[in-house]
Amino acid sequence: DIVLTQSPLSLPVTPGEPASISCRSSQSLLHSNGYKYVSWYLQKPGQSPRLLIYLGSYRASGVPDRFSGSGSGTDFTLKVSRVEAEDVGIYYCMQVLQTPITFGQGTRLDIK
Amino acid sequence: EVQLVESGGGLVQPGGSLILSCAASGFTFSNYWMTWVRQAPGKGLEWVANIKEDGSEINYVNSVKGRFTISRDNARNSLSLHMNSLRDEDTAVYYCARPSNGAFDIWGQGTVVTVSS
């Protein structure tokens, strides 16, 4: 199984400051078609997860442009350029390159 | 509006059975793989199973193989998860989700399954 390791697990951030979350994969997530099969989600308290980034770097519909995704075959990063109060919650990365589909353990972002 | 609505959760004893349903609307259901994801209390997300557009390909996480069955009815825009031999560790919120472009772009609100005596 592909293991995704997120860091940090807890991320206190001052509003207006940037934030960065890492997701490292035990295997390359680069498909032969050139796409990276990693996505990012935000789960706000009491809500279902919401897709933020797909195929490594594409913002989902309606996602603010302060969110961005980047990375190579095994190392991926979600960046929030300027954190707002509404960004609190748990962020997960996920891979669909291989079954079983796996998630990172989650990173809790809160406001300082 | 594109929407997924789960139902069927509840309290069940260990060893019991339960059937979850997911009603899809606002998109052409038969054009998409579909998937179930669960989240145990206070824990992270765990993928459970998925099914191809026409039901010809199905995959499960090892921990549910032989106990859970995913199925779909494209005529009724419906996804199901039949759960047998339930264990304490199956207690979770179960979400159905729509895979698209290598991600899960639409999620339901979830249905709660509690396995307890």
Interface residues (C-beta under 8 A of the other chain):
Chain A: Y35 Y37 S39 Y41 Q43 S48 P49 R50 L51 I53 Y54 L55 Y58 A60 I90 Y92 M94 V96 T99 P100 I101 T102 F103 G104 Q105 G106
Chain B: T35 V37 G44 L45 E46 W47 N50 N59 V61 N62 Y95 P99 S100 N101 G102 A103 F104 D105 W107 G108 Q109 G110
